[in-house]
């Protein structure tokens, strides 16, 4: 598998594979967010997911894939710090606000800064048509968030701080996408990067989750929480793995923009699974998001 990935890097086949991987990551990321925001406390859900994927990844990292070059250790430490900060801000965001309201803001903030970061770090440049697509996509995402903010009736006293935290979280999304793309490109075997990332990244947040669980007056049963963690871990493997492979195979900025069609999937999941209402205006905004992504791809 590693040989196939390295063989198609920078080719048309690699471009098409990156497109499919980014869209798959979009759907799975929306599903992952819904799993964290579902009926369990988001801190506990995240802790359960992290410990699950750390346990699953450890045998692969230690005994299957080649070990990373020791010179990459500082990079892995930096990535761990960025992801830990991202998860803290994400958990606070989901604690404060409705999934349907805050998720579009998180995802709308990320692509613009990722495109800028990819230009600075990797020398990628978007055409005028692609920037127009980015503008449409971001406008649709923020339009969806503003519509939800105006019409959402529950917990409105927390919406403004929730939106502020969502912007911060989106900034971390852009940061980790860019730095992780550098990391997977710097590692000769991309699956070495992915296995070691999941093993290391999953070791910190479960500690916070365990402390939070012990302090609760009414503690949720661990069985359903563990099941959610295992399911979320599998989704995380494919979601994060897909977008990271896409950034290795093709442009980081394009992959990041296509991933933000996850807001469309998130709205559908919120409607179908979480009982959150939708309507013609929100459908139109979701169509604008999808159109922006199509333009970015077509104008590239």
VMD Tcl script that draws the C-alpha trace (Angstrom):
set ca {
  {0.00 0.00 0.00}
  {2.82 2.40 0.85}
  {4.48 1.68 -2.50}
  {1.25 2.49 -4.34}
  {0.89 5.82 -2.51}
  {4.45 6.92 -3.27}
  {4.14 5.73 -6.90}
  {1.17 7.98 -7.71}
  {2.30 11.12 -5.85}
  {2.11 14.15 -8.15}
  {0.39 12.24 -10.97}
  {-3.12 12.54 -12.41}
  {-4.00 9.26 -10.70}
  {-2.79 10.78 -7.46}
  {-4.94 13.85 -8.05}
  {-8.06 11.73 -8.60}
  {-7.28 9.59 -5.55}
  {-6.77 12.73 -3.43}
  {-10.16 14.06 -4.59}
  {-11.92 10.84 -3.55}
  {-10.04 10.71 -0.24}
  {-10.87 14.34 0.63}
  {-14.59 13.80 -0.02}
  {-14.56 10.60 2.01}
  {-12.84 12.49 4.83}
  {-15.54 15.18 4.64}
  {-18.35 12.72 5.27}
  {-16.48 10.82 7.96}
  {-15.39 14.00 9.74}
  {-19.00 15.15 9.99}
  {-19.92 11.74 11.39}
  {-17.01 11.96 13.83}
  {-18.21 15.35 15.06}
  {-21.72 14.01 15.58}
  {-20.32 11.10 17.59}
  {-18.47 13.50 19.87}
  {-21.43 15.86 20.19}
  {-24.07 13.14 20.62}
  {-25.83 12.20 23.85}
  {-22.59 11.77 25.81}
  {-20.59 14.65 27.28}
  {-18.17 15.75 24.48}
  {-15.17 15.56 26.82}
  {-15.98 11.95 27.70}
  {-16.71 11.05 24.09}
  {-13.38 12.47 22.95}
  {-11.50 10.68 25.71}
  {-13.15 7.36 24.83}
  {-12.36 7.82 21.15}
  {-8.73 8.77 21.79}
  {-7.90 5.87 24.08}
  {-9.57 3.50 21.62}
  {-7.51 4.61 18.65}
  {-4.30 4.72 20.70}
  {-4.80 1.07 21.71}
  {-5.68 0.07 18.15}
  {-2.72 1.92 16.62}
  {-0.03 0.82 19.08}
  {0.57 -2.71 17.67}
  {0.75 -1.33 14.14}
  {3.13 1.47 15.14}
  {5.40 -0.77 17.19}
  {5.45 -4.00 15.18}
  {4.15 -3.47 11.63}
  {5.29 -0.19 10.05}
  {8.89 1.08 10.02}
  {9.74 3.26 13.01}
  {10.12 7.00 12.27}
  {13.52 8.64 12.04}
  {14.52 9.98 15.50}
  {15.13 13.35 13.84}
  {11.35 13.63 13.38}
  {10.70 13.42 17.13}
  {10.47 17.22 17.60}
  {7.94 17.34 14.77}
  {5.79 14.67 16.45}
  {5.96 16.61 19.72}
  {4.82 19.78 17.95}
  {1.96 17.90 16.26}
  {0.90 16.43 19.62}
  {0.80 19.91 21.20}
  {-1.25 21.37 18.34}
  {-3.76 18.52 18.38}
  {-4.12 18.64 22.16}
  {-4.90 22.37 22.00}
  {-7.32 21.73 19.13}
  {-9.19 19.07 21.07}
  {-9.45 21.29 24.15}
  {-10.97 24.12 22.12}
  {-13.24 21.70 20.24}
  {-14.57 20.17 23.46}
  {-15.34 23.62 24.87}
  {-17.03 24.58 21.61}
  {-19.29 21.53 21.64}
  {-20.01 22.05 25.35}
  {-21.21 25.61 24.76}
  {-23.09 25.40 21.47}
  {-25.38 23.36 19.28}
  {-23.57 21.06 16.86}
  {-25.46 22.51 13.87}
  {-24.48 26.07 14.85}
  {-20.84 25.69 15.83}
  {-19.68 23.02 13.38}
  {-20.04 25.24 10.27}
  {-18.02 28.00 11.95}
  {-15.22 25.60 12.84}
  {-15.09 24.26 9.32}
  {-15.50 27.66 7.66}
  {-12.54 29.15 9.47}
  {-10.17 26.33 8.54}
  {-9.93 26.30 4.74}
  {-9.06 29.96 4.22}
  {-6.13 29.86 6.64}
  {-5.07 26.43 5.38}
  {-4.85 27.70 1.81}
  {-2.74 30.65 3.00}
  {-0.54 28.35 5.13}
  {-0.07 25.90 2.26}
  {1.04 28.77 0.05}
  {3.64 29.86 2.59}
  {4.90 26.39 3.54}
  {4.56 24.41 0.30}
  {4.53 27.15 -2.35}
  {1.01 26.28 -3.52}
  {-0.93 28.97 -5.37}
  {-4.63 29.12 -6.17}
  {-5.97 30.55 -9.41}
  {-8.47 33.41 -9.40}
  {-11.23 30.91 -10.14}
  {-10.21 28.76 -7.19}
  {-10.21 31.77 -4.86}
  {-13.73 32.55 -6.09}
  {-14.69 28.98 -5.17}
  {-13.14 29.39 -1.73}
  {-15.09 32.63 -1.26}
  {-18.37 30.89 -2.17}
  {-17.65 27.95 0.10}
  {-16.70 30.12 3.09}
  {-19.69 32.43 2.48}
  {-22.01 29.43 2.42}
  {-20.51 27.98 5.60}
  {-20.71 31.23 7.54}
  {-24.14 31.95 6.09}
  {-25.27 28.60 7.46}
  {-23.83 29.47 10.86}
  {-25.50 32.91 10.90}
  {-28.84 31.42 9.87}
  {-28.58 28.87 12.66}
  {-27.57 31.59 15.13}
  {-30.61 33.68 14.23}
  {-33.14 30.87 14.43}
  {-31.76 28.64 17.19}
  {-33.93 28.86 20.30}
  {-32.12 26.77 22.89}
  {-29.18 27.91 25.01}
  {-28.87 31.24 23.21}
  {-27.01 32.76 26.16}
  {-24.05 30.52 25.26}
  {-24.09 31.07 21.51}
  {-21.71 34.02 21.29}
  {-18.95 32.42 23.39}
  {-19.60 29.17 21.51}
  {-19.08 30.93 18.18}
  {-15.91 32.60 19.46}
  {-14.53 29.22 20.52}
  {-15.58 27.80 17.15}
  {-13.41 30.39 15.37}
  {-10.46 29.50 17.62}
  {-11.03 25.81 16.90}
  {-11.13 26.53 13.17}
  {-7.76 28.22 13.49}
  {-6.34 25.07 15.05}
  {-7.86 23.03 12.21}
  {-5.88 25.10 9.71}
  {-2.72 24.81 11.81}
  {-2.86 21.06 12.29}
  {-3.81 20.42 8.65}
  {-0.77 22.32 7.42}
  {1.72 20.95 9.95}
  {0.42 17.39 9.63}
  {0.75 17.62 5.85}
  {4.38 18.59 6.35}
  {4.79 15.64 8.71}
  {3.33 12.99 6.42}
  {5.43 14.30 3.54}
  {8.58 14.22 5.68}
  {8.00 10.56 6.67}
  {9.10 8.13 3.92}
  {6.29 5.67 4.72}
  {3.00 7.57 5.14}
  {1.53 4.79 7.28}
  {4.39 5.19 9.74}
  {3.26 8.76 10.29}
  {-0.40 7.77 10.68}
  {0.21 4.86 13.07}
  {2.60 6.79 15.32}
  {0.37 9.85 15.25}
  {-2.67 7.91 16.49}
  {-0.68 6.07 19.14}
  {0.86 9.26 20.57}
  {-2.13 11.55 20.10}
  {-4.50 9.22 21.95}
  {-2.60 9.18 25.24}
  {-3.41 12.61 26.70}
  {-7.08 13.47 26.44}
  {-8.35 10.27 28.13}
  {-6.72 11.49 31.35}
  {-8.82 14.66 31.30}
  {-11.92 12.63 30.45}
  {-11.32 10.20 33.32}
  {-10.95 13.06 35.81}
  {-14.13 14.66 34.51}
  {-16.02 11.34 34.77}
  {-14.93 10.82 38.40}
  {-16.14 14.31 39.38}
  {-19.62 13.86 37.90}
  {-22.50 13.45 40.31}
  {-24.29 11.20 37.82}
  {-21.71 9.15 35.99}
  {-22.67 7.67 32.60}
  {-22.26 3.94 32.14}
  {-18.87 3.03 30.73}
  {-20.15 0.31 28.38}
  {-22.02 2.58 25.92}
  {-19.25 5.16 26.19}
  {-16.62 2.56 25.31}
  {-18.72 1.42 22.35}
  {-18.96 5.01 21.11}
  {-15.20 5.34 21.57}
  {-14.45 2.23 19.52}
  {-16.79 3.32 16.72}
  {-15.34 6.84 16.77}
  {-11.81 5.45 16.63}
  {-12.56 3.51 13.44}
  {-14.15 6.62 11.89}
  {-11.14 8.71 12.97}
  {-8.69 6.28 11.33}
  {-10.41 6.56 7.98}
  {-11.29 10.27 8.24}
  {-7.90 11.58 9.35}
  {-6.01 8.98 7.36}
  {-7.90 9.89 4.19}
  {-7.25 13.62 4.44}
  {-3.59 13.13 5.34}
  {-3.03 10.82 2.37}
  {-4.83 13.35 0.18}
  {-2.42 16.09 1.29}
  {0.52 13.86 0.43}
  {-0.83 12.91 -2.98}
  {-1.92 16.38 -4.09}
  {-2.18 20.03 -3.06}
  {-2.84 20.64 0.65}
  {-5.08 23.63 0.00}
  {-7.39 21.83 -2.42}
  {-7.75 18.83 -0.11}
  {-8.55 21.11 2.83}
  {-11.22 23.01 0.88}
  {-12.89 19.82 -0.38}
  {-12.95 18.43 3.15}
  {-15.07 21.38 4.26}
  {-18.02 20.00 2.33}
  {-18.32 18.13 5.64}
  {-20.64 20.97 6.71}
  {-23.20 19.67 4.22}
  {-22.91 16.17 5.64}
  {-23.03 17.60 9.18}
  {-26.32 19.37 8.48}
  {-27.79 16.16 7.10}
  {-26.55 14.18 10.11}
  {-27.91 16.82 12.49}
  {-31.28 16.57 10.76}
  {-31.45 12.79 10.38}
  {-29.72 11.60 13.56}
  {-29.81 14.43 16.09}
  {-33.33 15.70 15.36}
  {-32.21 19.22 14.36}
  {-34.53 20.95 11.89}
  {-33.60 22.04 8.37}
  {-35.33 24.11 5.69}
  {-35.06 25.59 2.18}
  {-32.66 28.40 3.17}
  {-30.27 26.02 4.84}
  {-30.50 23.69 1.84}
  {-29.63 26.63 -0.45}
  {-26.61 27.50 1.71}
  {-25.45 23.90 1.65}
  {-25.74 23.96 -2.14}
  {-23.55 27.09 -2.16}
  {-20.93 25.26 -0.13}
  {-20.95 22.33 -2.54}
  {-20.77 24.72 -5.54}
  {-17.73 26.45 -4.05}
  {-15.96 23.12 -3.65}
  {-16.79 22.14 -7.24}
  {-15.39 25.45 -8.53}
  {-12.15 24.99 -6.56}
  {-11.70 21.57 -8.13}
  {-12.73 22.61 -11.67}
  {-10.62 25.76 -11.73}
  {-7.48 24.02 -10.52}
}
mol new
graphics top color blue
foreach p $ca { graphics top sphere $p radius 0.5 }
foreach p [lrange $ca 0 end-1] q [lrange $ca 1 end] { graphics top cylinder $p $q radius 0.2 }
display resetview
